[in-house]
Amino acid sequence: MSRSDMSALPDAVFRSRPALGLPLLASEISVLFRRRRTWAMLASLALIPVLIALAVRLTSSRPPSGRGPAFLDQVSQNGLFVSFVGLLVSVPLFLPLTVGVVAGDTIAGEASAGTLRYLLIAPAGRTRLLIVKYLATAVFCVAATLAVAIAGALIGVALFPIGPVTLLSGDSIAVGDSIVRSLLIAAYITVSLLGLSAIGLFISTMTDVPVGAMATTIVLSVVSQVLDSLPQLDWLHPWLFSHYWLGFADLLRQPISWDSFGSNALLQSGYIVVFGALAFGRFTTKDILS
């Protein structure tokens, strides 16, 4: 290959030169978080608790109990609840939407841009590249949930009084403990999104059109939640990847019940194994033409 041909290769070749797992992963995460789209999605997620807090702050009357998301009526009394409400509102649609965009773009985005073939020139190998793509998506899941939790905590402190938090069990915990609970909920939601990330990765290996992979992943998250709401399909509910998404209420009891966390982690692990294997089978046998 001539020097002029080398200069024509996409930047993806050179950023993928590190073949070891950690350097390649660090490179992939760096690329992901240098994209304006990534920061736009994180900013949009952070805006959700901010809008909730502003709406409550600018409303003269306290939201009636039982109306709207859980804990909404507590926000004006304690700003720490803004983070809880923000996470609760984000789980059904906004977080899956952003994760669907990132997961759907993992392989299909490279194929669409014509860089996938050049990425595989490096001695990383298809399997390692697939793992790195998934881990980068998992890192985004962490960043997305923390964006909501941290923005909620900051705007809550800025606009409302802060004090001990009353849990669902009726017990009160100190401010420091409530922050720990918020981080646990963020961890729970991050785990909840890992199964969807694996599904998105698999779909991304099946097409060269990233928008199609993104849309399919997002639609599947909505379909799963719709099916989970139908009592006629009770037998199916425990197998749906979205079944435990809102089960973090157990983390707001004293003492903490870890049953939902464990069940959720086990379910998501199953989806990671199944769809990870499907993605591996598809990607390792796929003809890379772009």
NORNORSUL-V547008 format. One record per run of one state. SS is the DSSP state (H for helix, E for strand, - for the rest). FROM is the first residue (numbers start at 1). LEN is the number of residues. If there is no record, write none. Layout:
# NORNORSUL-V547008
ss=[SS & SS]
from=[FROM & FROM]
len=[LEN & LEN]
This chain:
# NORNORSUL-V547008
ss=[- & H & - & H & - & H & - & H & - & H & - & H & - & H & - & H & - & H & - & E & - & E & - & H & - & H & - & H & - & H & - & H & -]
from=[1 & 3 & 9 & 11 & 16 & 21 & 34 & 36 & 59 & 72 & 75 & 81 & 106 & 108 & 114 & 116 & 120 & 126 & 160 & 165 & 167 & 172 & 174 & 175 & 206 & 210 & 229 & 231 & 238 & 247 & 253 & 259 & 285]
len=[2 & 6 & 2 & 5 & 5 & 13 & 2 & 23 & 13 & 3 & 6 & 25 & 2 & 6 & 2 & 4 & 6 & 34 & 5 & 2 & 5 & 2 & 1 & 31 & 4 & 19 & 2 & 7 & 9 & 6 & 6 & 26 & 6]
